[in-house]
Every structure is written in structure tokens, then in C-alpha cells.
Amino acid sequence: MSKVVIVTGGCRGIGLAATEIFLEQGWRVVMVDRDTAELHAVASKLANVLPVEADISVPADVERMVAEAVAGFGRVDALVNNAGVAHFARAGRTSYEEWREVMATNLDGVFLCTQAATAELAKTKGAIVNIASISGLRASTLRVAYGTSKAAVIHLTKQFAAELGEQGIRVNCVAPGPVRTKLAMAVHAPEIISAYYDAIPLNRYGEAREIAEAIVFLCSEKASFISGQTLAADGGFDATGVGLPALRRENDPA
């Protein structure tokens, strides 16, 4: 029987790219999103996909999500906690309401989905992959809520890996660097794009499918002895430290 994966935030960006690769590899996909119109528009074009409308920050929605997955496909072999929101503002200008909105989806949602899916994943000795961010590994301006939520997801990954391993469940994390999505290209000014290119050793943004390949790998049997790890899919961004862009310029003295 084909394996089944739940992908939250599955109808666009990295979530959709992961869905497409899972389907290519013979998996069935439970595509979860709170954007009802987009969810059904995308799912209607794909075979072996079960669309589920749910807000992962709402416990009742999450319980129903898992129940619908089991009712529709009979099992759960993997969970990809991809759904997330972002709010970018200086720390002093971030309201408590904005802080809670980010935490409710990015952190609470991962916690709720993992708890809800654990019993089914234990039956299949399955895997969980959480999507964090390079902003959870290194601080930067305007990301007091977003970066903190993603740093918490990285540690939550370790907490669940430590406990769920006894049930045969692997839990890992992917931390994407800047990714070329429609949203990023729309909001990143040319000077920001140039600065990112300068800071990333591979001198470019990542593509959604490149991040998705890492996600699918960690859900697969090829990663059968990997758990509690965070993989930065970031073109080397996290490894560069301070001052490297200037040092890499060929005409500057070393």
C-alpha cells in the first residue's frame, strides 16, 4: 500500500513542491490549508491528493485533520509541519497580538499537529519533518516574532525526537534560507536581493523544489537512522559568519 503524508500549508510554495515530489515517488498526500479556495483549486489538478481544510492553530481542526487523513487513506506515514505565517517589524513595533499570531501557527501548530498524529505515526514507524528557517539559527532585524518562533521549532524538534524515538518515530527539521517564491520576489527590493546574493556562498536564492527534496529525503527510508537533526538548506548562508562577503570579492586583499 502506498505511503501517506500529511503536508500542512500544502497548496503553495515549499509545501506544494514537497507534495509534487511525494506524488512523483508514489506517496499519497493529505494536503492541508486554511485557504479553502486555493486548496481546492490546486488539489483538483492532482491525483492521489486528499484536500483537508484546517487551521493548525485550532486544536479541534488539527484533530479533525488527522481523522480525515485516516478515514480517507487509512494510514499516516509522515507529517510535514510546513504551514507558517510571517510578520516582519522591529521588536519595539511588534504588538502582542502580532506576536501571538505568529506563535499560534508557527509554534503551537507544530506542537498540536505532532501530538495529534503521534498515535498513527507510531503504527507505521513514521517520520515528522518540521520546517523552521535560517532565521531560527541566526538573528536578524525585523524578525523578533518570526525568528523566535522558528528557533523554538528547532528545539521542539529535538524534544519530540527524544521522546518519540521510543515509538520508532523520527523527527527532523529543515531550515530554509532565502527561497525564490512569488512572495519573496514581490517584497524583496533589489538592494535586499543583492545583499542576499552577496551573503550566500552559492550567490543565489534557493528554489522551493530544492528545499522540498530535503524534506522528502528526511521522510524516506534513506534517512532511517537520522533523528533530532536540523538541516539548513540555505546555500551555505548559516556557515558564512561575519565579513565573508567582503573577503570573497576577488579584487579585495585577503
Contacts in CASP RR format, 6 or more apart in sequence:
PFRMAT RR
TARGET T0000
AUTHOR 0000-0000-0000
METHOD contacts of the structure
MODEL  1
MSKVVIVTGGCRGIGLAATEIFLEQGWRVVMVDRDTAELHAVASKLANVL
PVEADISVPADVERMVAEAVAGFGRVDALVNNAGVAHFARAGRTSYEEWR
EVMATNLDGVFLCTQAATAELAKTKGAIVNIASISGLRASTLRVAYGTSK
AAVIHLTKQFAAELGEQGIRVNCVAPGPVRTKLAMAVHAPEIISAYYDAI
PLNRYGEAREIAEAIVFLCSEKASFISGQTLAADGGFDATGVGLPALRRE
NDPA
1 75 0 8 1.000
2 26 0 8 1.000
2 27 0 8 1.000
2 28 0 8 1.000
2 48 0 8 1.000
3 26 0 8 1.000
3 27 0 8 1.000
3 28 0 8 1.000
3 75 0 8 1.000
3 77 0 8 1.000
3 78 0 8 1.000
3 124 0 8 1.000
4 27 0 8 1.000
4 28 0 8 1.000
4 29 0 8 1.000
4 30 0 8 1.000
4 69 0 8 1.000
4 73 0 8 1.000
4 74 0 8 1.000
4 75 0 8 1.000
4 76 0 8 1.000
4 77 0 8 1.000
4 78 0 8 1.000
5 22 0 8 1.000
5 27 0 8 1.000
5 28 0 8 1.000
5 29 0 8 1.000
5 30 0 8 1.000
5 76 0 8 1.000
5 77 0 8 1.000
5 78 0 8 1.000
5 79 0 8 1.000
5 80 0 8 1.000
5 219 0 8 1.000
6 29 0 8 1.000
6 30 0 8 1.000
6 32 0 8 1.000
6 65 0 8 1.000
6 66 0 8 1.000
6 69 0 8 1.000
6 76 0 8 1.000
6 78 0 8 1.000
6 79 0 8 1.000
6 80 0 8 1.000
6 113 0 8 1.000
6 117 0 8 1.000
7 15 0 8 1.000
7 18 0 8 1.000
7 19 0 8 1.000
7 22 0 8 1.000
7 29 0 8 1.000
7 30 0 8 1.000
7 31 0 8 1.000
7 32 0 8 1.000
7 80 0 8 1.000
7 82 0 8 1.000
8 32 0 8 1.000
8 33 0 8 1.000
8 54 0 8 1.000
8 56 0 8 1.000
8 80 0 8 1.000
8 81 0 8 1.000
8 82 0 8 1.000
8 83 0 8 1.000
8 113 0 8 1.000
9 15 0 8 1.000
9 31 0 8 1.000
9 32 0 8 1.000
9 33 0 8 1.000
9 82 0 8 1.000
9 83 0 8 1.000
9 84 0 8 1.000
10 16 0 8 1.000
10 18 0 8 1.000
10 19 0 8 1.000
10 31 0 8 1.000
10 32 0 8 1.000
10 33 0 8 1.000
10 39 0 8 1.000
10 42 0 8 1.000
10 82 0 8 1.000
10 83 0 8 1.000
11 31 0 8 1.000
11 33 0 8 1.000
11 35 0 8 1.000
11 38 0 8 1.000
11 39 0 8 1.000
11 41 0 8 1.000
11 42 0 8 1.000
11 43 0 8 1.000
11 51 0 8 1.000
12 33 0 8 1.000
12 35 0 8 1.000
12 38 0 8 1.000
12 42 0 8 1.000
13 179 0 8 1.000
13 181 0 8 1.000
13 208 0 8 1.000
14 82 0 8 1.000
14 131 0 8 1.000
14 176 0 8 1.000
14 179 0 8 1.000
14 181 0 8 1.000
14 208 0 8 1.000
14 211 0 8 1.000
14 212 0 8 1.000
14 215 0 8 1.000
15 80 0 8 1.000
15 82 0 8 1.000
15 208 0 8 1.000
15 212 0 8 1.000
16 42 0 8 1.000
16 208 0 8 1.000
17 208 0 8 1.000
17 209 0 8 1.000
17 211 0 8 1.000
17 212 0 8 1.000
18 80 0 8 1.000
18 82 0 8 1.000
18 211 0 8 1.000
18 212 0 8 1.000
18 215 0 8 1.000
18 216 0 8 1.000
19 29 0 8 1.000
19 31 0 8 1.000
19 46 0 8 1.000
19 49 0 8 1.000
20 209 0 8 1.000
20 212 0 8 1.000
21 209 0 8 1.000
21 212 0 8 1.000
21 213 0 8 1.000
21 216 0 8 1.000
22 29 0 8 1.000
22 216 0 8 1.000
22 219 0 8 1.000
23 29 0 8 1.000
23 46 0 8 1.000
23 47 0 8 1.000
23 48 0 8 1.000
23 49 0 8 1.000
25 216 0 8 1.000
25 220 0 8 1.000
26 48 0 8 1.000
27 48 0 8 1.000
27 77 0 8 1.000
27 78 0 8 1.000
28 48 0 8 1.000
28 49 0 8 1.000
28 50 0 8 1.000
28 73 0 8 1.000
29 46 0 8 1.000
29 48 0 8 1.000
29 49 0 8 1.000
29 50 0 8 1.000
30 49 0 8 1.000
30 50 0 8 1.000
30 52 0 8 1.000
30 65 0 8 1.000
30 68 0 8 1.000
30 69 0 8 1.000
30 73 0 8 1.000
30 76 0 8 1.000
31 39 0 8 1.000
31 42 0 8 1.000
31 43 0 8 1.000
31 46 0 8 1.000
31 49 0 8 1.000
31 50 0 8 1.000
31 51 0 8 1.000
31 52 0 8 1.000
32 39 0 8 1.000
32 51 0 8 1.000
32 52 0 8 1.000
32 53 0 8 1.000
32 54 0 8 1.000
32 56 0 8 1.000
32 65 0 8 1.000
32 83 0 8 1.000
33 39 0 8 1.000
33 51 0 8 1.000
33 53 0 8 1.000
33 54 0 8 1.000
33 83 0 8 1.000
34 53 0 8 1.000
34 54 0 8 1.000
34 55 0 8 1.000
34 56 0 8 1.000
34 83 0 8 1.000
36 53 0 8 1.000
39 51 0 8 1.000
39 53 0 8 1.000
40 51 0 8 1.000
43 49 0 8 1.000
43 50 0 8 1.000
43 51 0 8 1.000
50 68 0 8 1.000
50 69 0 8 1.000
50 72 0 8 1.000
50 73 0 8 1.000
52 64 0 8 1.000
52 65 0 8 1.000
52 68 0 8 1.000
52 69 0 8 1.000
54 61 0 8 1.000
54 62 0 8 1.000
54 64 0 8 1.000
54 65 0 8 1.000
55 61 0 8 1.000
56 62 0 8 1.000
56 65 0 8 1.000
56 81 0 8 1.000
56 83 0 8 1.000
56 105 0 8 1.000
56 109 0 8 1.000
56 112 0 8 1.000
56 113 0 8 1.000
57 104 0 8 1.000
57 105 0 8 1.000
57 108 0 8 1.000
57 109 0 8 1.000
57 112 0 8 1.000
59 112 0 8 1.000
62 109 0 8 1.000
62 112 0 8 1.000
62 113 0 8 1.000
62 116 0 8 1.000
63 116 0 8 1.000
65 113 0 8 1.000
65 116 0 8 1.000
66 76 0 8 1.000
66 116 0 8 1.000
66 117 0 8 1.000
66 120 0 8 1.000
69 76 0 8 1.000
69 120 0 8 1.000
70 76 0 8 1.000
70 120 0 8 1.000
75 120 0 8 1.000
75 123 0 8 1.000
75 124 0 8 1.000
76 117 0 8 1.000
76 120 0 8 1.000
76 121 0 8 1.000
76 124 0 8 1.000
76 126 0 8 1.000
77 121 0 8 1.000
77 124 0 8 1.000
77 126 0 8 1.000
77 127 0 8 1.000
77 219 0 8 1.000
78 121 0 8 1.000
78 126 0 8 1.000
78 127 0 8 1.000
78 128 0 8 1.000
78 129 0 8 1.000
78 219 0 8 1.000
79 113 0 8 1.000
79 114 0 8 1.000
79 117 0 8 1.000
79 121 0 8 1.000
79 127 0 8 1.000
79 128 0 8 1.000
79 129 0 8 1.000
80 128 0 8 1.000
80 129 0 8 1.000
80 131 0 8 1.000
80 215 0 8 1.000
80 219 0 8 1.000
81 109 0 8 1.000
81 110 0 8 1.000
81 113 0 8 1.000
81 114 0 8 1.000
81 128 0 8 1.000
81 129 0 8 1.000
81 130 0 8 1.000
81 131 0 8 1.000
81 153 0 8 1.000
82 131 0 8 1.000
82 215 0 8 1.000
83 105 0 8 1.000
83 109 0 8 1.000
84 105 0 8 1.000
84 106 0 8 1.000
84 131 0 8 1.000
85 101 0 8 1.000
85 102 0 8 1.000
85 105 0 8 1.000
85 106 0 8 1.000
86 102 0 8 1.000
86 146 0 8 1.000
87 94 0 8 1.000
87 98 0 8 1.000
87 101 0 8 1.000
87 102 0 8 1.000
87 145 0 8 1.000
87 146 0 8 1.000
88 142 0 8 1.000
88 143 0 8 1.000
88 146 0 8 1.000
89 98 0 8 1.000
89 142 0 8 1.000
89 144 0 8 1.000
90 141 0 8 1.000
90 142 0 8 1.000
90 144 0 8 1.000
91 144 0 8 1.000
92 144 0 8 1.000
94 144 0 8 1.000
94 145 0 8 1.000
98 145 0 8 1.000
99 144 0 8 1.000
99 145 0 8 1.000
102 145 0 8 1.000
102 146 0 8 1.000
102 149 0 8 1.000
103 145 0 8 1.000
103 149 0 8 1.000
103 152 0 8 1.000
106 146 0 8 1.000
106 149 0 8 1.000
106 150 0 8 1.000
106 153 0 8 1.000
107 149 0 8 1.000
107 152 0 8 1.000
107 153 0 8 1.000
107 156 0 8 1.000
110 130 0 8 1.000
110 153 0 8 1.000
110 156 0 8 1.000
111 156 0 8 1.000
114 128 0 8 1.000
114 156 0 8 1.000
114 160 0 8 1.000
114 171 0 8 1.000
117 128 0 8 1.000
118 164 0 8 1.000
118 167 0 8 1.000
118 169 0 8 1.000
121 127 0 8 1.000
121 128 0 8 1.000
121 164 0 8 1.000
121 167 0 8 1.000
121 169 0 8 1.000
122 164 0 8 1.000
122 167 0 8 1.000
122 168 0 8 1.000
122 169 0 8 1.000
125 167 0 8 1.000
125 168 0 8 1.000
125 169 0 8 1.000
126 168 0 8 1.000
126 169 0 8 1.000
126 170 0 8 1.000
127 169 0 8 1.000
127 170 0 8 1.000
127 171 0 8 1.000
127 172 0 8 1.000
127 218 0 8 1.000
127 219 0 8 1.000
127 220 0 8 1.000
127 223 0 8 1.000
128 160 0 8 1.000
128 164 0 8 1.000
128 169 0 8 1.000
128 170 0 8 1.000
128 171 0 8 1.000
128 172 0 8 1.000
129 171 0 8 1.000
129 172 0 8 1.000
129 173 0 8 1.000
129 174 0 8 1.000
129 215 0 8 1.000
129 218 0 8 1.000
129 219 0 8 1.000
130 153 0 8 1.000
130 154 0 8 1.000
130 156 0 8 1.000
130 157 0 8 1.000
130 171 0 8 1.000
130 172 0 8 1.000
130 173 0 8 1.000
130 174 0 8 1.000
131 153 0 8 1.000
131 173 0 8 1.000
131 174 0 8 1.000
131 176 0 8 1.000
131 215 0 8 1.000
132 150 0 8 1.000
132 151 0 8 1.000
132 153 0 8 1.000
132 154 0 8 1.000
132 157 0 8 1.000
132 173 0 8 1.000
132 174 0 8 1.000
132 175 0 8 1.000
132 230 0 8 1.000
133 146 0 8 1.000
133 147 0 8 1.000
133 150 0 8 1.000
133 175 0 8 1.000
133 176 0 8 1.000
133 177 0 8 1.000
134 175 0 8 1.000
134 176 0 8 1.000
134 177 0 8 1.000
134 178 0 8 1.000
134 232 0 8 1.000
134 234 0 8 1.000
134 237 0 8 1.000
134 238 0 8 1.000
135 143 0 8 1.000
135 146 0 8 1.000
135 147 0 8 1.000
135 150 0 8 1.000
135 151 0 8 1.000
136 147 0 8 1.000
136 148 0 8 1.000
136 150 0 8 1.000
136 151 0 8 1.000
136 153 0 8 1.000
136 154 0 8 1.000
136 175 0 8 1.000
137 151 0 8 1.000
137 154 0 8 1.000
137 175 0 8 1.000
137 230 0 8 1.000
137 232 0 8 1.000
137 238 0 8 1.000
138 238 0 8 1.000
139 147 0 8 1.000
150 175 0 8 1.000
153 173 0 8 1.000
154 173 0 8 1.000
154 175 0 8 1.000
154 230 0 8 1.000
157 171 0 8 1.000
157 172 0 8 1.000
157 173 0 8 1.000
157 228 0 8 1.000
157 230 0 8 1.000
158 228 0 8 1.000
160 171 0 8 1.000
161 170 0 8 1.000
161 171 0 8 1.000
161 172 0 8 1.000
161 227 0 8 1.000
161 228 0 8 1.000
162 228 0 8 1.000
164 170 0 8 1.000
164 171 0 8 1.000
165 171 0 8 1.000
165 227 0 8 1.000
170 218 0 8 1.000
170 223 0 8 1.000
170 224 0 8 1.000
170 226 0 8 1.000
170 227 0 8 1.000
170 228 0 8 1.000
171 227 0 8 1.000
171 228 0 8 1.000
172 218 0 8 1.000
172 223 0 8 1.000
172 226 0 8 1.000
172 227 0 8 1.000
172 228 0 8 1.000
172 229 0 8 1.000
172 230 0 8 1.000
172 231 0 8 1.000
173 228 0 8 1.000
173 229 0 8 1.000
173 230 0 8 1.000
173 231 0 8 1.000
174 211 0 8 1.000
174 214 0 8 1.000
174 215 0 8 1.000
174 218 0 8 1.000
174 230 0 8 1.000
174 231 0 8 1.000
174 233 0 8 1.000
175 230 0 8 1.000
175 231 0 8 1.000
175 232 0 8 1.000
175 233 0 8 1.000
175 234 0 8 1.000
175 238 0 8 1.000
176 206 0 8 1.000
176 211 0 8 1.000
176 233 0 8 1.000
176 234 0 8 1.000
177 200 0 8 1.000
177 206 0 8 1.000
177 232 0 8 1.000
177 233 0 8 1.000
177 234 0 8 1.000
177 235 0 8 1.000
177 237 0 8 1.000
178 184 0 8 1.000
178 188 0 8 1.000
178 196 0 8 1.000
178 200 0 8 1.000
178 205 0 8 1.000
178 206 0 8 1.000
178 234 0 8 1.000
178 237 0 8 1.000
179 205 0 8 1.000
179 206 0 8 1.000
179 207 0 8 1.000
179 208 0 8 1.000
179 211 0 8 1.000
180 205 0 8 1.000
180 206 0 8 1.000
180 207 0 8 1.000
180 208 0 8 1.000
181 208 0 8 1.000
184 205 0 8 1.000
188 196 0 8 1.000
193 205 0 8 1.000
196 205 0 8 1.000
197 203 0 8 1.000
197 204 0 8 1.000
197 205 0 8 1.000
198 245 0 8 1.000
199 237 0 8 1.000
199 240 0 8 1.000
199 244 0 8 1.000
199 245 0 8 1.000
200 234 0 8 1.000
200 235 0 8 1.000
200 236 0 8 1.000
200 237 0 8 1.000
200 240 0 8 1.000
201 235 0 8 1.000
201 236 0 8 1.000
201 237 0 8 1.000
201 239 0 8 1.000
201 240 0 8 1.000
201 244 0 8 1.000
201 248 0 8 1.000
202 235 0 8 1.000
202 236 0 8 1.000
206 233 0 8 1.000
206 235 0 8 1.000
210 233 0 8 1.000
211 233 0 8 1.000
214 231 0 8 1.000
214 233 0 8 1.000
217 223 0 8 1.000
218 226 0 8 1.000
218 231 0 8 1.000
232 238 0 8 1.000
246 252 0 8 1.000
247 254 0 8 1.000
END
